[in-house]
Amino acid sequence: MLFKQLKKPFQYERIPLDNVKHDKKDKARNTWGTVKRIWSYLSREKAKLILVIFMVLISSGLALLGPYMIGMAIDDYIVEQETSGLGMLLIGLIFIYLFHSLSIFLQNFWMVGIAQNTVYDLRSDLFHQFHRLPISYFDKRQHGELMSRITNDIDNVNNTLNQSVIQIFASILTLVGTVVVMLILSPILTVVTMAIIPFMFFAMKWITKRTGPLYKLQQNHLGELNGYVEETVSGQHIVKTFSQEERVIREFEGRNNELRHSGFWAMTFAGFIPKVMNMLNFLSFALIALVGGILAINGTGLVTVGVIVIFTEYARQFTRPLNELSNQFNMLLSAVAGAERVFKVIDEEQEETDEHDAKQVEETNGHLAFDHVSFAYEDTPILKDISFEAKSGETVAFVGHTGAGKTTIINLISRFYNYDEGQITLDGIALKDIKRSSLRTHMAFVLQDSFLFHGTIRENIRYGRLDATNEEIIDAAKDANAHEFIDHLPEGYDTILDQTGSGISQGQKQLITIARAILAEPSILILDEATSNIDTITELKIQDALKRLMYGRTSFVIAHRLNTIQEADKIIMLKNGEIIEKGSHNELIKVRGNYYDLYKGQLKQQASGA
């Protein structure tokens, strides 16, 4: 009933809390499997772990010895009014607590190193996995949500390792040691102390049954919120252009409410634990004092005042590990929820590996041919029986409406996707027989959305070929018509840019990406509407730079404005994943088919716009 009531205060509820209920077997299997995988990372630090466990043994033993010595002091010295040995015992007690504090410091110090190394390995594995995943994986997911896994989720694991692992070991050892010593001192008072365990067990079972799914839901909501924030911050220009600020804020509030909602109830249920434990602890003290006092007053000799004091302290030490275990268990559940999200990415199917006999191609003429190629994406046919040939140095342009299959052909050429039927060859060698890394070293891309990394202009151009000299970078910039504007910047080639290229125009960003492609010296060039949304003067500079870049190279061009591809050697018109027309510009105009209609339509639009 409670989970159903949790939804009522919120109108925006994308994931009902009823959905947090999972099959118990699956939940147990997933949780235990995740814990085992975390342990596989921890076990890489075996030497330090052994030291930590040794310090935990010492600190647990000293924690048991301290109260026992206090009891001895009461029975043997205070009650007997004997002070001769009391001073030495108190000095020994001081050393016990000093060494106890030192052992705790050392185990925490070493555990911090273990935790940092563990999350370092985990974060490295996740980041490496990002670069092994196929492009299609990123196409279907928010980048901010993926970033949440490498930041928030792994930080959650880190915090839990720092705080929980030692506490769990120490709590278990303290619990076992306390029970053993208590049984030796007084079985009767031990039974009295144990009377609260059933209540603790049922309370913890009721609480953790609810906190586990809520922690998992909280992590999911946090990831979604991060993804939404990253998306809206990156698209601020679009948000403001279409005056969608209020809608974006409302949607953010909805997602923020979801996170607050799941986080509130996760923390609320977890907060019950110390309250329940304190109440049961006080009950245990009262029972020990009552039963112990009766036994001591009756003079049976079974219990002394010192034993009652020892048991009072041991009762606290007995319930404290239970309290800590329950608290740490909740933290562990939170970490497991985050780790599951991390391992889910790590377990994703990676980009297909190269065939064992794949070749390393050192040089290529750029002669590429499609032979009856078909491709389907998630059982949806995208390309159907595509055949064409691009000879060395030719320019092939693809035109067609959105969804016709233009970008898919480019993705097949670069092997971001693998074709299903037919064959694609490069210089007579099947693409599947060429190593991906080797194939892509012979390619360069100039895309519609020019992407620049955070760093200097020099570093962004050098990305095309990391061993390039400064002179080669400047020559590439000159060929791309970018040197003039770069040279006029206050810091020149050392001007710092971010991913959006702030401080320079869209056209200037495109010139930098062209310089990067020129520096790469590719045999195959791929252009995706590289001159769109550029002012006329800059467009002329870009077209001039592209002509230099395309000279002598096999080029594939995706074009929406047909006046930019009239000089292409071959124009291929696509519709619904099929080639409907193919030829040069003049040949297709003479046919007066679909290309002719599209071309004339664009001319009319330009004329009316003028």
C-alpha positions in Angstrom: 0.0 0.0 0.0 2.8 2.4 0.9 4.4 2.2 -2.5 1.1 3.0 -4.2 0.6 6.0 -1.9 4.1 7.4 -2.7 2.9 8.5 -6.2 0.0 10.6 -5.2 1.7 13.9 -4.4 3.3 14.1 -7.8 1.5 14.6 -11.1 4.6 14.0 -13.3 5.5 10.3 -12.8 7.3 8.7 -15.6 8.4 5.6 -13.7 5.8 4.5 -11.1 7.3 3.4 -7.8 5.2 0.2 -8.1 7.7 -0.8 -10.7 10.5 -1.0 -8.1 9.2 -4.4 -7.1 11.3 -7.1 -8.8 11.4 -10.8 -8.9 13.2 -11.9 -5.7 15.3 -14.5 -7.4 16.5 -12.1 -10.1 17.1 -9.4 -7.5 19.2 -11.7 -5.4 21.1 -13.1 -8.3 21.8 -9.6 -9.7 22.9 -8.2 -6.3 25.1 -11.1 -5.5 26.6 -11.2 -8.9 27.4 -7.4 -8.7 29.0 -7.9 -5.3 31.2 -10.6 -6.7 32.3 -8.4 -9.6 33.1 -5.6 -7.2 35.1 -8.1 -5.2 37.0 -9.1 -8.3 38.3 -5.5 -8.5 39.0 -5.3 -4.8 41.0 -8.5 -4.8 43.6 -6.9 -7.1 44.8 -5.2 -3.9 45.3 -8.4 -1.9 48.4 -7.3 0.0 46.8 -4.2 1.3 43.5 -6.1 2.0 45.5 -8.5 4.2 47.0 -5.6 6.1 43.5 -4.1 6.5 42.0 -7.3 7.8 45.0 -7.7 10.2 44.3 -4.2 11.6 40.6 -5.0 11.8 41.5 -8.1 13.9 43.7 -6.1 16.2 41.2 -3.2 16.6 38.3 -5.7 17.2 40.3 -7.6 19.8 41.4 -4.4 21.6 37.7 -3.2 21.6 36.8 -6.4 23.4 39.7 -6.2 25.8 38.9 -2.6 27.0 35.5 -3.2 28.6 36.8 -6.5 30.1 39.6 -4.7 31.9 37.1 -2.1 33.2 35.1 -4.9 34.7 38.2 -6.3 36.2 39.0 -2.9 37.7 35.6 -2.7 39.3 35.5 -6.3 40.8 39.2 -6.7 41.7 40.1 -3.2 42.9 37.2 -0.8 43.3 34.8 -3.2 45.1 37.6 -4.7 47.1 39.0 -1.2 47.8 42.4 -2.4 46.6 44.3 0.4 44.9 47.8 -1.0 44.5 47.4 -2.5 41.1 44.7 -0.1 39.9 47.1 2.4 38.5 48.9 -0.1 36.3 45.6 -1.5 35.0 44.5 2.0 34.1 47.8 2.7 32.3 47.4 -0.6 30.4 43.8 0.5 29.5 45.2 3.8 28.1 47.7 1.9 25.9 44.9 -0.4 24.7 42.8 2.5 23.5 45.8 4.3 22.0 46.7 1.2 19.9 43.0 0.7 19.1 42.9 4.2 17.7 46.2 3.7 15.8 44.9 0.4 14.2 41.7 2.1 13.1 43.7 4.9 11.5 45.9 2.5 9.7 43.0 0.4 8.4 41.2 3.5 7.2 44.4 4.8 5.5 45.0 1.6 3.6 41.4 1.2 2.7 41.2 4.6 1.2 44.1 3.6 -1.2 42.3 0.3 -2.0 39.1 2.1 -2.7 40.8 4.7 -4.9 42.7 2.0 -6.9 39.5 0.0 -7.3 37.4 2.9 -8.7 40.3 3.9 -10.8 40.3 0.5 -12.5 36.5 0.5 -12.7 36.3 4.0 -14.2 39.1 3.1 -16.7 37.3 -0.1 -17.7 34.1 1.9 -18.3 35.8 4.6 -20.3 37.6 2.0 -22.4 34.3 0.3 -23.0 32.8 3.6 -24.2 35.4 3.5 -27.0 34.7 -0.2 -27.9 30.9 0.2 -28.2 29.4 0.7 -31.7 28.2 4.1 -32.8 24.6 2.7 -32.7 24.8 2.4 -28.9 25.4 6.2 -28.5 22.8 7.0 -31.1 20.1 5.5 -28.8 21.2 7.0 -25.4 21.6 10.4 -23.8 25.2 11.3 -23.4 24.5 12.9 -20.0 23.0 9.7 -18.7 26.1 7.8 -19.8 28.3 10.4 -18.1 26.3 9.9 -14.9 27.5 6.3 -14.8 31.2 7.3 -15.0 30.8 10.0 -12.4 27.9 9.7 -9.9 27.5 5.9 -10.0 31.3 5.2 -9.6 31.6 7.9 -6.9 28.8 6.1 -5.1 30.8 2.9 -5.3 33.9 4.7 -4.1 32.1 6.2 -1.0 30.7 2.9 -0.1 34.1 1.1 -0.4 35.7 3.8 1.8 33.1 3.5 4.5 31.5 0.1 4.3 34.0 -2.6 3.7 36.0 -2.0 6.9 32.8 -1.6 8.9 31.4 -4.8 7.6 34.6 -6.8 8.5 34.9 -5.1 11.9 31.3 -5.5 12.7 31.3 -9.2 12.0 34.5 -9.8 14.0 33.2 -7.7 16.9 29.9 -9.4 16.8 31.4 -12.9 16.9 34.0 -12.0 19.5 31.5 -10.2 21.8 29.2 -13.2 21.8 32.0 -15.6 22.6 33.2 -13.5 25.6 29.7 -12.9 26.8 29.0 -16.7 26.8 32.1 -17.2 28.9 31.2 -14.5 31.4 27.5 -15.2 31.9 25.3 -17.5 29.7 22.2 -16.1 31.4 22.9 -12.4 30.6 24.0 -13.5 27.1 20.5 -15.0 26.5 19.0 -11.8 27.9 21.1 -9.7 25.5 20.2 -12.0 22.5 16.5 -11.6 23.2 16.4 -8.4 21.0 17.9 -10.2 17.9 14.5 -11.4 16.5 13.1 -7.9 16.7 16.2 -6.5 14.9 16.0 -9.2 12.3 12.4 -8.5 11.4 12.9 -4.7 11.5 15.9 -4.9 9.2 14.1 -7.3 6.8 11.2 -5.0 6.5 13.4 -1.9 6.0 15.9 -3.3 3.5 13.2 -4.9 1.4 12.1 -1.4 0.6 15.4 0.5 0.5 17.1 -1.7 -2.1 14.6 -1.1 -4.9 14.4 2.6 -3.9 18.1 3.1 -4.1 18.1 1.5 -7.6 15.3 3.8 -8.6 17.1 6.8 -7.2 20.2 6.0 -9.3 18.1 5.7 -12.4 16.3 9.0 -11.8 19.7 10.7 -11.1 21.0 9.4 -14.4 18.0 10.6 -16.3 18.1 14.0 -14.7 21.8 14.3 -15.6 21.1 13.3 -19.2 18.3 15.9 -19.4 20.4 18.7 -18.0 23.3 17.9 -20.4 20.9 17.8 -23.3 19.2 21.1 -22.4 22.4 22.9 -21.6 24.0 21.8 -24.9 20.8 22.9 -26.7 20.3 26.3 -25.1 20.3 28.1 -28.4 17.4 26.0 -29.6 15.6 26.3 -26.3 15.7 30.1 -26.4 15.1 30.3 -30.2 11.8 28.5 -29.8 11.0 30.1 -26.5 10.7 26.8 -24.8 12.3 27.9 -21.4 9.0 27.3 -19.5 8.4 23.9 -20.9 12.0 22.8 -20.3 11.8 24.1 -16.7 8.5 22.2 -16.2 10.1 19.0 -17.5 13.2 19.5 -15.3 10.9 20.0 -12.3 9.1 16.7 -13.1 12.4 14.8 -13.3 13.7 16.6 -10.3 10.6 15.6 -8.4 11.1 12.0 -9.4 14.6 12.1 -8.0 13.4 13.9 -4.8 10.6 11.5 -4.5 12.7 8.3 -4.7 15.6 9.8 -2.7 13.2 11.0 0.1 11.7 7.6 0.6 15.1 5.8 0.3 16.6 8.0 2.9 13.4 7.9 5.1 13.4 4.1 5.2 17.2 4.0 5.8 16.7 6.6 8.6 14.5 4.1 10.5 17.5 1.9 11.1 19.3 3.9 13.8 16.1 4.8 15.5 15.0 1.2 15.8 18.5 0.1 16.8 18.7 2.8 19.6 15.3 1.8 20.9 16.3 -1.9 21.0 19.7 -1.0 22.5 18.0 0.9 25.4 15.7 -2.1 25.9 18.8 -4.4 26.1 20.4 -2.1 28.7 17.3 -2.2 30.8 17.0 -6.0 30.7 20.7 -6.5 31.5 20.5 -4.1 34.5 17.3 -5.7 35.7 18.4 -9.4 35.4 22.0 -8.7 36.4 21.0 -6.7 39.4 18.7 -9.4 40.6 21.4 -12.0 40.2 24.0 -9.8 42.0 21.7 -8.9 44.9 20.7 -12.6 45.5 24.4 -13.3 45.9 24.5 -16.4 43.7 27.9 -15.6 42.6 26.9 -16.0 39.0 27.1 -12.3 38.3 29.2 -9.5 39.8 28.9 -5.7 39.5 31.9 -5.8 37.2 30.2 -8.3 34.9 27.1 -6.2 34.7 29.3 -3.2 33.7 31.1 -5.4 31.1 27.8 -6.7 29.8 26.3 -3.2 29.5 29.3 -2.2 27.4 29.2 -5.5 25.4 25.5 -5.1 24.8 26.3 -1.8 23.2 29.2 -3.4 21.2 26.8 -6.2 20.3 24.0 -4.0 19.0 26.4 -1.4 17.5 27.8 -3.9 14.9 24.2 -5.0 14.1 23.4 -1.3 13.7 26.4 -0.7 11.6 25.8 -3.8 9.5 22.3 -2.7 8.7 23.5 0.9 7.9 26.3 -0.4 5.7 24.0 -2.9 4.1 21.9 0.1 2.9 25.0 1.8 1.7 26.0 -1.4 0.0 22.6 -1.6 -1.7 23.1 1.9 -3.0 26.6 1.1 -4.3 25.3 -2.1 -5.9 22.6 -0.1 -7.7 25.3 2.2 -9.1 27.6 -0.7 -9.9 24.9 -2.5 -11.7 24.5 0.5 -14.0 28.2 0.6 -14.6 28.5 -3.1 -15.3 25.5 -3.0 -17.6 27.5 -0.7 -19.9 30.6 -2.8 -19.5 28.6 -5.9 -20.5 27.1 -4.3 -23.6 28.0 -5.9 -26.9 31.1 -4.3 -28.2 31.7 -3.2 -31.8 32.3 -6.4 -33.8 35.9 -7.4 -33.7 37.9 -7.7 -36.9 38.0 -11.1 -38.5 41.1 -13.1 -37.5 42.5 -12.9 -41.0 41.7 -9.2 -41.5 44.4 -7.2 -43.3 46.3 -4.1 -42.5 46.1 -1.9 -45.6 49.1 0.4 -45.8 48.1 2.2 -49.0 44.9 2.5 -51.0 43.8 4.0 -54.3 40.3 4.7 -52.9 38.5 2.5 -55.5 35.3 1.5 -53.7 32.4 -0.5 -55.0 29.0 -1.6 -53.6 27.7 -4.9 -55.0 24.0 -5.6 -54.2 24.4 -4.4 -50.6 21.4 -4.6 -48.2 21.2 -3.5 -44.6 18.6 -3.6 -41.9 18.7 -1.8 -38.5 17.0 -3.7 -35.7 15.0 -5.7 -38.2 13.9 -2.5 -40.1 15.2 -2.6 -43.7 17.2 0.6 -44.5 19.1 -0.2 -47.7 17.9 -2.6 -50.4 20.1 -4.0 -53.1 22.5 -1.0 -53.5 25.1 -1.2 -56.2 27.5 1.5 -57.5 31.2 2.2 -58.0 33.5 5.0 -57.0 36.7 4.9 -58.9 39.9 6.4 -57.6 39.7 10.2 -57.3 36.0 10.3 -58.2 33.4 12.3 -56.3 30.2 10.5 -55.6 27.2 12.5 -54.2 24.2 11.1 -52.5 20.9 13.0 -52.6 17.4 12.2 -51.4 14.9 13.1 -48.8 15.5 12.5 -45.1 15.5 8.8 -44.3 16.4 7.8 -47.8 19.6 6.0 -46.6 22.4 8.5 -47.4 24.0 8.5 -43.9 23.6 4.7 -43.7 25.8 4.3 -46.8 28.5 6.5 -45.2 28.2 4.4 -42.0 28.7 1.2 -44.0 31.7 2.7 -45.9 33.4 3.6 -42.6 32.2 0.3 -41.0 30.3 1.9 -38.2 27.7 -0.6 -39.2 28.2 -4.0 -41.0 26.2 -4.7 -44.1 24.0 -7.8 -44.1 24.0 -8.9 -47.7 26.1 -8.3 -50.8 29.7 -7.0 -50.7 31.6 -3.7 -50.4 35.2 -3.7 -51.7 38.1 -1.3 -51.5 40.6 -1.8 -54.2 39.1 -5.2 -54.8 39.4 -6.2 -51.1 36.2 -6.9 -49.1 35.8 -4.3 -46.3 35.1 -7.1 -43.9 38.6 -8.4 -44.7 40.2 -5.0 -43.7 40.9 -4.1 -40.1 38.7 -1.2 -39.0 41.5 0.8 -37.6 43.5 0.4 -40.9 40.4 1.4 -43.0 39.7 4.5 -41.0 43.3 5.7 -41.1 42.7 6.3 -44.8 39.5 8.3 -44.2 38.7 11.8 -43.1 35.3 13.3 -42.3 34.0 16.8 -42.6 30.5 16.8 -41.1 27.7 19.2 -40.9 28.1 19.6 -37.2 31.8 20.5 -36.8 33.1 19.2 -33.5 36.0 20.7 -31.7 37.6 19.4 -28.6 38.6 21.5 -25.6 42.1 22.7 -26.3 44.0 25.0 -28.6 43.3 25.4 -32.3 46.7 23.8 -32.9 45.7 20.7 -31.0 42.4 20.5 -32.7 44.1 20.6 -36.2 46.8 18.2 -35.0 44.1 15.6 -34.1 44.1 14.7 -37.8 47.7 13.4 -37.5 49.3 13.5 -34.1 52.9 13.5 -35.3 52.4 16.6 -37.5 54.9 19.4 -37.1 53.8 23.0 -36.4 54.8 23.9 -40.0 52.5 21.1 -41.4 49.7 22.4 -39.2 50.1 25.9 -40.5 50.3 24.6 -44.1 47.1 22.7 -43.6 45.4 25.7 -42.2 46.5 27.8 -45.2 45.1 25.2 -47.6 41.8 25.3 -45.7 41.7 29.1 -45.9 41.8 29.2 -42.1 45.3 30.6 -41.5 44.2 34.2 -42.0 41.5 34.4 -39.3 43.6 32.2 -36.9 46.6 34.5 -37.3 44.4 37.5 -36.3 43.3 35.9 -33.0 45.0 37.3 -29.9 46.6 33.9 -29.1 46.8 32.6 -32.7 47.1 28.9 -33.0 47.3 28.7 -29.2 43.8 30.1 -28.7 41.8 27.9 -26.4 38.5 26.5 -27.7 35.9 24.4 -26.0 33.6 21.7 -27.6 31.3 24.4 -29.0 34.2 26.4 -30.4 33.1 29.5 -28.5 34.7 32.7 -29.7 34.7 31.8 -33.4 32.0 31.5 -36.0 30.4 28.4 -37.3 32.2 28.9 -40.6 35.5 29.3 -38.9 34.9 26.1 -37.0 34.3 24.3 -40.2 37.5 25.7 -41.7 39.4 24.2 -38.7 37.8 20.8 -39.3 38.8 21.0 -43.0 42.3 21.8 -42.0 42.2 18.8 -39.7 41.1 16.6 -42.6 43.8 18.0 -44.9 46.4 17.2 -42.3 45.3 13.6 -42.1 46.1 13.2 -45.8 43.3 10.7 -46.4 42.6 8.6 -49.5 38.9 8.6 -49.0 37.0 11.8 -48.0 33.5 11.9 -46.6 31.6 15.2 -46.6 28.2 15.6 -44.9 26.7 18.9 -46.0 29.8 20.7 -45.0 28.7 24.1 -46.2 25.2 24.2 -44.6 24.2 27.2 -42.5 27.3 29.2 -43.5 27.3 32.8 -44.8 28.0 33.3 -48.5 31.6 34.6 -48.2 32.6 31.9 -45.8 30.9 29.3 -47.9 33.1 30.4 -50.9 36.2 29.9 -48.7 34.9 26.5 -47.6 34.1 25.4 -51.1 37.6 26.5 -52.3 39.2 24.6 -49.4 37.1 21.5 -50.1 38.2 21.6 -53.7 41.8 21.4 -52.6 41.0 18.7 -50.1 39.0 16.6 -52.6 41.6 16.9 -55.4 42.9 13.4 -56.3 40.9 11.8 -53.5 37.8 9.5 -53.7 35.1 11.6 -52.1 31.6 10.8 -50.9 29.3 13.8 -50.4 25.9 14.0 -48.7 24.2 17.0 -50.2 20.9 18.7 -49.7 21.7 21.8 -51.8 22.1 20.4 -55.3 24.0 23.4 -56.6 27.0 22.3 -54.5 27.4 18.9 -56.3 26.9 19.8 -59.9 30.6 19.0 -60.6 30.4 15.5 -59.0 31.4 12.6 -61.2 28.4 10.6 -60.1 25.2 11.6 -58.4 23.1 8.8 -56.8 19.5 9.6 -55.8 18.0 7.4 -53.1 14.4 6.9 -52.0 13.4 4.5 -49.2 16.8 2.8 -49.2 16.9 2.2 -53.0 18.7 3.8 -55.8 16.2 5.3 -58.1 18.5 7.4 -60.4 22.3 7.5 -61.0 24.5 9.6 -63.3 26.2 12.9 -63.7 24.3 16.2 -63.1 23.8 16.8 -66.8 22.7 13.2 -67.4 20.1 13.3 -64.7 18.8 16.7 -65.9 18.3 15.2 -69.4 16.4 12.3 -68.0 13.9 14.7 -66.4 13.1 12.3 -63.5 13.1 12.7 -59.7 16.5 14.5 -59.6 15.3 17.0 -62.3 12.1 17.7 -60.2 14.1 18.2 -57.0 16.7 20.4 -58.7 14.0 22.6 -60.4 12.2 22.8 -57.1 15.3 24.1 -55.3 15.9 26.7 -58.1 12.4 28.0 -57.6 12.9 28.2 -53.9 16.1 30.2 -54.4 14.5 32.5 -56.9 11.5 33.2 -54.6 13.9 33.7 -51.7 15.9 36.2 -53.6 
